[in-house]
Amino acid sequence: MILGLLRMAGPLHGYDVRRELLSWGSAEWANIQPGSIYHALRKMAEEGLLTEVATDQVGARPARITYEITPTGEDEFQTLLRSYWWRTETPKDAFLAAFSFVPSLPREEAVAGLRSRAKQLRATCDSLRASMESRWIQRQKPTHVAWMFELWIARAEGEIAWCERVADRIEAGVSYLPDEFEPGQGWERLSVE
């Protein structure tokens, strides 16, 4: 993200890089933590991906280093871009870890949790749709930003449908274990049915 931003809008100093990435909400969807940006800039400069082109200091404030992408950084950006463009990854999601133990919850609680999750995802979709209709997206952001919002909505809608289907199954009493399940594997102890 940092290489791409500097390629697109650079040269920039660390504060501008941080501010721009925060405005994109990158902590939520790209796992870029604001506190790690300055460290990442220094490390990329050490690795020759960026170069320091200026240092400014205003009053007693800390010095601000302005960075620019290098040809090596451009090569790395192109490699990373294509690497992520052509492969799929399962996003890390703490909910999946919790869902692995769904038999440990009372059925009513599991159903309520799934229906609540679906409700929260619907609210997220509504918020994303409102953002897409806003002047901010329509006039101040590149078109592909709205396309990213469409992707997030599509993913959320898929998860909403899944939450509702699974909640219905759990509510109907569908067993957590297949009919042909061989006893003695330990899974029977997980269920609080």
C-alpha positions in Angstrom: 0.0 0.0 0.0 2.8 2.4 0.9 4.7 1.8 -2.2 1.6 2.1 -4.3 0.6 5.4 -2.6 4.1 6.9 -3.1 4.1 5.8 -6.7 0.7 7.4 -7.3 1.0 10.6 -5.2 4.6 10.9 -4.1 6.9 12.2 -3.1 5.3 12.5 0.4 6.4 12.7 3.9 5.4 10.2 6.5 2.6 12.3 8.0 0.9 12.6 4.5 1.3 8.8 3.9 -0.3 8.1 7.3 -3.1 10.6 6.8 -3.9 9.3 3.3 -3.9 5.6 4.3 -6.1 6.4 7.3 -8.5 8.3 5.1 -8.8 5.1 3.0 -9.7 3.1 6.1 -6.7 0.8 5.3 -6.4 -0.4 8.9 -9.8 -2.2 8.5 -9.4 -3.8 5.1 -5.6 -3.9 4.4 -4.4 -4.5 7.9 -2.2 -1.4 7.9 -1.8 -0.1 11.4 -1.2 3.6 11.7 1.6 3.1 14.2 3.6 0.9 11.8 3.7 3.3 8.9 6.8 5.3 10.0 8.7 2.1 10.7 7.7 0.7 7.4 8.9 3.9 5.6 12.3 3.7 7.3 12.6 0.0 6.6 11.7 0.4 2.9 14.3 3.2 2.7 16.9 0.9 4.2 16.0 -1.7 1.7 16.4 0.7 -1.2 12.7 0.7 -2.1 12.3 4.4 -1.2 14.7 7.2 -1.0 14.7 10.3 1.2 14.4 13.4 -0.9 13.9 16.1 1.7 13.8 16.8 5.4 11.7 19.6 6.8 11.5 20.9 10.3 9.0 23.5 11.5 9.7 25.0 14.9 10.1 22.4 17.7 8.2 19.7 15.8 10.0 16.5 14.8 11.7 16.6 11.4 9.5 15.3 8.5 11.3 13.2 6.0 9.8 13.2 2.4 10.1 9.9 0.6 10.0 8.9 -3.1 9.8 5.5 -4.6 13.0 4.2 -6.3 13.3 2.0 -9.4 13.8 -0.9 -7.1 10.7 0.1 -5.2 8.8 0.3 -8.5 9.9 -3.2 -9.4 8.8 -4.5 -6.0 5.4 -2.7 -6.3 4.8 -4.3 -9.7 5.8 -7.7 -8.3 3.5 -7.4 -5.3 0.6 -5.9 -7.4 0.6 -8.9 -9.7 1.1 -11.4 -7.0 -2.0 -10.2 -5.1 -4.0 -9.6 -8.3 -3.7 -13.2 -9.6 -4.2 -15.2 -6.4 -7.0 -15.6 -3.9 -6.6 -15.8 -0.2 -9.0 -16.6 2.6 -9.1 -13.5 4.8 -8.3 -14.1 8.4 -11.5 -13.8 10.4 -11.7 -14.4 14.2 -15.4 -15.3 13.7 -14.3 -18.5 11.8 -12.2 -19.5 14.8 -15.2 -19.0 17.1 -17.6 -20.7 14.7 -15.4 -23.8 14.8 -16.8 -24.4 18.2 -20.5 -23.6 17.5 -21.5 -26.9 19.2 -20.2 -25.5 22.5 -23.0 -22.9 22.5 -26.6 -23.5 23.4 -28.5 -23.6 20.1 -30.6 -20.5 20.9 -27.4 -18.5 21.5 -25.8 -19.7 18.3 -29.0 -18.8 16.3 -29.2 -15.3 18.0 -25.5 -14.7 17.3 -25.8 -15.6 13.6 -29.0 -13.4 13.2 -27.2 -10.5 15.0 -24.2 -10.9 12.7 -26.6 -10.8 9.7 -28.2 -7.7 11.1 -24.8 -6.0 11.6 -23.8 -6.9 8.1 -27.0 -5.4 6.7 -26.2 -2.2 8.5 -22.7 -2.2 7.0 -24.2 -2.7 3.5 -26.6 0.2 4.1 -23.7 2.4 5.1 -21.6 1.3 2.1 -24.5 2.0 -0.2 -25.0 5.4 1.3 -21.3 6.2 0.9 -21.5 5.1 -2.8 -24.3 7.6 -3.4 -22.4 10.4 -1.6 -20.6 13.2 -3.3 -17.4 12.0 -1.6 -17.4 8.8 -3.6 -19.0 10.1 -6.8 -16.9 13.2 -7.2 -13.8 13.0 -5.0 -12.6 9.4 -5.4 -11.5 7.3 -8.4 -14.2 5.1 -9.9 -12.5 1.9 -8.7 -13.1 3.0 -5.0 -16.9 2.5 -5.6 -16.1 -0.8 -7.2 -14.3 -1.9 -4.0 -17.4 -0.9 -2.1 -19.5 -3.0 -4.4 -17.2 -6.0 -3.6 -17.5 -5.4 0.1 -21.3 -5.3 -0.3 -21.4 -8.5 -2.3 -19.2 -10.3 0.2 -21.4 -9.1 3.1 -24.6 -10.1 1.3 -23.2 -13.6 0.8 -22.3 -13.8 4.5 -25.8 -12.5 5.4 -27.4 -15.3 3.4 -25.1 -17.9 4.9 -25.8 -16.7 8.5 -29.5 -17.0 7.9 -29.3 -20.5 6.3 -27.1 -21.8 9.1 -29.2 -20.1 11.8 -32.3 -21.8 10.3 -30.5 -25.2 10.3 -29.4 -24.9 13.9 -32.8 -23.7 15.0 -34.4 -26.7 13.2 -32.2 -29.0 15.2 -29.9 -30.3 12.4 -27.2 -32.4 14.1 -23.7 -31.0 14.3 -22.4 -34.5 13.6 -23.0 -36.4 10.4 -25.2 -39.5 10.6 -22.3 -41.8 9.7 -20.0 -40.2 12.3 -17.9 -42.8 14.1 -18.1 -42.4 17.9 -15.0 -42.1 19.9 -13.4 -39.2 18.1 -14.0 -36.8 20.9 -16.3 -34.4 19.1 -19.4 -35.6 21.0 -18.1 -33.7 24.1 -18.3 -30.4 22.4 -22.1 -30.3 22.0 -24.2 -28.7 24.7 -27.5 -29.9 23.1 
